[in-house]
């Protein structure tokens, strides 16, 4: 549970998004118990005394009966998720449940009771998706909770629903009276104490919290903000300890412990508290003094900005990249390979940093790097565009002679640092410009291999609790950017990853916008996203409805429509029976089993067959025909469905299109019977002849209709009678 003084998972436990396909680990729930600060009722601007009953205990008592449902209606960032899992952990300790599972709401506006698993002695946590982009949870949700109770009771299970006050006011009508109690708040000091004792047991918590300035900093802060302050507190103390340790070379262990105690004296703590307070103000006064100091040079300022972006990078690398930034902003070429410019030692001291034995820079003040970037962004608005260009280009440049390492792995590490900075900046400051520039630039240089890194960073941010809310909003905006390929392509790639598996409904809504892009690579990437979302049974009806709509859209049916239908039509399901994914049914026998209608399948196949006749074997239409006819041959119950679908797909009477579709299907079927690396088979030939007979029947019927329409037994000009 503890590794080098830091509790495993402690960073991600707060407002965590979890895998809905696996139970919560016991270790995770143990961590929750270590860091959770209970909720108390607040009255007259203060909390009840510790001896009073907490609202956490009240909420727990409501969950004790079998079938209980509890709604936590609180804004994001107010410990709602961690409260839910702390309650579940308490139920586990009491033996009332055996497992805890997160639930996915799905993509529809209604959460049917039948979606609840049938297992016994389980606790479930269901976080409701926010209303967005035309999507709203149906206002009958609250009244349906009575049916949920009836379902869970006989199974000795419980459910906690997480929502926001605004959403609950709309959907909570008709809910049981005791299902959504008013919960109190966690004392900021309690949150601080629990997290510090879990992450850093030796931290002098009591001495810090009794400082009036520290109390003022914590007063009224949400749990999310408290955790940011906690990180500043830890960073301030680490900096103080590091300075003492570096000055105590040669001391034995006892002497070193005595020296380290100097970091926790009243005077030292007062100084560290002051640094935390200044960091919360982004060090603006101190940075102003530093920037305006007599003799300050632009190269020193650029070195500070570079070190802030590339924190953790070797100083030689920072030195070279600072020279590049100077050239980008000022147009000045700084000769860093000789002895003309100030050296690394001078530059390190100029920005109030320290250089470790490994050549890495550490700032002497907490949050100094982020504050320096915020100062630059605010103070130099006309330099932003060139700064963003430099930022995105930095990992693509050829290595400089001054760099200490020039191998591929090191350059990838540089890209990861820049990508991490861009994500952090976007989330913390609600500014996506660095991230957007990085994505667009890295997309333009596919040979550099950074595009997968960019999409992986976005995918991680889209499921991480701290960054997810903003990243979700940003992805929705990017999905509609039709003038360029990079941003909608990034969205589609993220929807094919962890984000798509975790937030399937949100991913589907973003794909609808991205599908309007006319760029071919976006259409190709949609295939992976469609297969990812298809794994969620609840999403299939809406997803396939969208695919059929894309197949009917004249602008995108030959790109997006064809690619997305092919994503489901050209691969077999996961059961190993070689049944097309789109026809592979989970077989649970409930109403959520999705079966595409014959009309929908026909529309998809018609779009796929528009690839036209040609050499068979490698195209998507060939793969689909081969797979479906194989399934018709091996799985008799599917034979009629498959042959009927293919027959109707080419039955476009009286048009040139019908002739092309039919020729394409006949050519593919012929290649299926016998082709290169495919010996002739009597069984396959029998199926092909059966399909051909059906096509001939329709063709004959079309001729008869035309003759009747002409009234003279002659073919009508411009119709398909071949």
Steps between C-alpha positions, in 0.01 A plus 500: 500500500791736562788556262786739583279696734212536254186291525427313178190635319473797735538738208211353304253407770339843513208533254623181333366355176521121507472204264136395486599149387674402825432524874675759714813352652521455875823699496325796342229494764769482771657815358162673510471414866843648569439837336126556541391783727141456619227752427354716776202732520593866475301750706538875545818502294667225702493122530351300782752385755678173435287333766188561292365234264635544147281501192722219370369275776144607420552415134651164593198411714274559197703243304483222756164348392508264201411672172588848627558780251684819596533807278803726557400833346807724509705709254820346356807552715312470831608146596186333361681204336731435791200521735320235295795262512561570870140398569546187290822420686310524830231264365777256402651518849159425651455196277182637339650480150781295350599709198476857374444571131475827305214506249485665159185701430510419129412719207123528526313750715339224709672261740284186494487277808592199286845650451578432866696175540328207666781406739454501878668699781639772277534873534466712186607858429331674207627845398245671279638664183450876478241654270680611183464547125130416484532209745298498821426223745125435493310672778346166603830388653397580857170313484678196352711468817209325669530220244877499555443440872266211422765348272790539746319395819469124436865501391622671821666771292522882519539790257651848537414752227726803445349809342503880525240713682381658174455164329330342802247781525391414146506120513425433867124541493322192629807361677459344848510771766807373683712421195687833470587631848666836543865430567738728681855590406844379597700742712788631289737438792378140526558442127849647533585286801375170356683541169826620655507217753434248222753641253767628737469357854789711633346831390451735802129543428395646835772765494398612151125504561522717811654786297240779450617553143456129425152503648411798283628321188287193568185678614208439266701301245345202320670161547651529151659835585613364836694227323673760284602681817619171649730450201642850549559423868686181415702674229600782736618254764683284244686806376603591854616145575691480172693818580589367844602158367724646230672715760550204735741292295715276720263482798406164649135385519438647848657832408299509179172444687588784736582723207174413328311598813594859413240484221226462761586776743242773558707748300547255210131408492399868499725552198356197320142609573583840352633328189179298465296820530715668234469196275121519524537853359727369221800684645404802294671762719820301524503423129443866418802596710707225336406603145562869564829454683778717361709308249243228438541366144251348258711183488457460877126553468480243220711258703246527784207436267680204340589348837139540611371315191768228503512441873694185577709526182883517520626852518703467176183425314324798656796721412481405130123536482518840671725614216238376252228690685710818493534468126124440462397798715776756445655382177835490681741214447657414834835324462467235768769269360784734591573724799339816377161459669457456877548137594278241667622582851430870461161437344401254772578749772331781309161324507527398870539131426731226624680240293502141624783250456307359204495843335129562559370839612290541814334830584542631852140609528182290472294555185764740365507331158125521437493852636781603262302371202184673617699825536646463149158429348342800669793737458592425137177454299669582167754221553243225549473383140876459456528336841237243403677430171829449685331278755347265242812497284749429779484117486511505119819699463827332418714455814731782594867453575447638847255227593638236732297224338377471144350152475142427399389401849621828641323702233182308577545588865520866397175461307335341804608792720360751254181302458458471874549874538245573226239281667565644846486854364176434316331353806631740762453821304216397267726589207537245226730698271826314583325164476326587175821627339685188613236267352489682167878521465571141596234384255683677216815294563387135513851367440614643833273252677349745749137475392429182705654675800270800457185287483614288795550814710152620410349161574663485844382853577146413388468228765705657779271645767677835529512578130199314357230771531692761302645251249152364426377850418807569288458176303140592424617833355781337302265242349321775309814656347444406136769713333792287616559132558716499815245600764205278397748220433631536855145483631426182305824341621413579862151355450671178390695486826432497873270800472272314259490192724435705815269774368328326210203735481723808492727339242205428274384863509848622411531255214181637346667838461837360390327289234408817315867556420579444133855381567563138402726421797223601738266254330764226526558568870127475562525124447697444821268729694189321371637161605588636844153641556331190359634304799245685717169326428296799619662724237434279199151624402603867488840426350355295217229761443778756449691270267190445285444877492860552384442238229205709379684832502612580143798703625656233718341167409798396285747591776361501853195288419695231320785490750282479810269233359804307381642520855217271611447304178857391424605344832370205697362520850708410806336159548729324251210377285585717195166678523510863377529736795180678403304172514674360809246520782600479868217252546382621839143491378395834650377814330851643473604237244529708185401363162534736203187517289514359145443851361800637693726217386395555139590870517842420643573231243387721215758760606772236532427352156540846347873425489412350164619190312869429475776256598374315804671395818644804677233770508259553788204387290682175419583433865139563597351277229746217580425521873122513459484216249727292723253562784208405273677176415599403855209637705171393344276726720677804352479389138160648418584832669828533313372403155190719541716797602739466205210444260314812607817711510540470122130516416493862384269461206506713189836667574860476390592474867317167526705353216829610661402367842395165357819461294707581807322240712523233227874563457563479874294181532698344212827589675366343817440168324837485329790738483868546565603287800137385517428158340159424353235370741174325406336622821588863429388464138159376618452810716615726217249342262223544757588867533521535121155347459355756740666783308364362174149485645516867590647588162222312321239676717657835410476417127137400539422825679666701225309316226173559678589867542584538130173337394668366183734230630813701420766617740486852625794721407750560778389208722701206623388179326838326473 
